[in-house]
Amino acid sequence: MRMVRLGFAALTVLLAGCYTLEPAGGTAPQPGSRIALDLTDAGRVALGGSIGPGVSQVEGRLVGVEGDEYLLAVSSVTSLRGGTQVWAGERIRVRSEHVGTVYERRLSAGRSVTLGAVAVAGITAVILGRDLLGFGREPGEPVDPKGPPPVELIRP
């Protein structure tokens, strides 16, 4: 049972991956994609009443683009001072003139591979360090809770 839990934990970490926000460039984000919008000074003033003062970035799922407005289901907002506040998908409209940069959330292959390698190394260390697979013992040999006997040196 312990091995099943460790395997499930490893699989979860490996499937999670690492994501980064990258500038969308010239492509328009598709509805349903995760995006972040950097707000301009005018955008902070215009949206201050609905999302709070001093917000520098709004992140969430793009519901759609209607005219010159982004309709966003907000997952978090980041303040100018760096604090992040989690939201529960409330929808807001952001005019494109209030947006400085549009970012898309994309899978980072390099970070994901690094995370996977670290996770595999950590799980391997736990398995081998706790002798979970039974290496080093004969079949049926009981586990000594005190550890192995001390090694006696033979002197000539």
N, C-alpha and C positions, 0 to 999 in steps of 0.2 A: 504494500500500500504506500509505503514511504517513497519508493521508486516512482510510482505512478504520479504522486504529487510533485516530485522533483521534475519529472518529465513534462508534466503539464505546465509548471512554472517556466521551464526553459522554452517551451513552445510559445507560450504567451509573450515572453520577452522578445523572442525572435520574430514573431509576427507583428509586434507593435511597430517596430521600425522607428526611425527618426525622421521627423519632418522639418522643413525649413520654409520660411517665407521668402519667395524670390519675386523680384519685380516682374509683372505680367508682360512687360515689353509692349509690342504693338498689337498683341492678340487680346481680344476682349474675353474676359472670363465667362465661362458657361454657367447657366443657372444650376445650382446644386453644388458648385465647387466652393471650397473653403478659401476665403479671401480676407485680406486686411486692407484698410484704407487709412493712409496718413492724411490727417486733416490739416488744412491750411488755417491761418489765423482767422480768416473770415468764416471758415467752417466751424471752428471752435466757438465763435461768437454765435453763429446761427443755430448750432445744435446744443449749445450750453443748457438750454431749458429742458431738453429731452434726455440728454445723456450725462449731464453734469458739466461743471466748468473745468477747464484745464485738461481736456482729453486730447491726446495727441494721435491716438490710433484706435480704430474700431475693427474688431475681428469677428467673423461669423460666416454663415452659409449664405451665399448669394441666392436669393429667392428669384430675382429677375431684374431686368433693366427696363424701365419705363420712361421713354423719352430721354431726358438728361439726368435721370435719377436712378441710383442704385437702391433696390429694396433688399435689405439685409436682415437676416435673423441673427441677432448679436449673441456671441458666446462670451466675449470679454472686451473690456475697454482698458486702454493703458493711458495713464496720466502723463503730463509733461515731466513729472518728478520720478517716473519709472514704476509707480505702483500699478498693479493690475487688479481689476474688479471683474469677477465672473458674473455673467448674465445667463438667463435661462431661455434664450431664443426669442426674446422680445424683438419685434420688427420695427425698424426705423427706415426712413427714406433719407438718403444723402445725395444732394445735388452734385453733379460731376464738377462744378466750379468750386466746390468746397473740398475737393480731394487733390492732394499733392501727388501722391504715388499710390498705385494699385499693386498689391502683392497677391500672389497665389501660393497656396500651401502645397508643397511638392515633397515627395519622398526623396530623402537624401541617401543615395546608395552607399556612399563612403561611410557615413555615420552609422547606418544600419548594419553594415558589415562589421564595423568596429564594435558596436554594441553586442552583436551576435558572438563575436570572438571572445569578448570579455565575459559574457554570460556562460558560454561553454567552458571556458577556463575556470570560472568560479564554481560551477556545478561539478566539474571534474575534480577540483581540489576538495570540495566537500565530500564527494563520494569516496575518494581515495583516503582522505584524512580521517574519516570516521569508519573506514573499512566496511562500507555498506555492501560491497559485493563479495566480501569474504576472502579477499586475497590475503595470503600469508598464513592461513590456517589450514589444517588438514580437515577433510570432511568429517563432521560429527564432533570435532574438537570444541569444547566449550570456550566461550569468550571469557577471558580473565579481566574483571573490571579494574584490577589494579595495574594492568598493563603487563608487558613482558618482564621476565625476571632480569635482574641486573646481570651484565656481562662480567665474568670474572677473568681477570688477566692472569695468565700463567707466566711466571717469571722463571728464567733459567737458573 
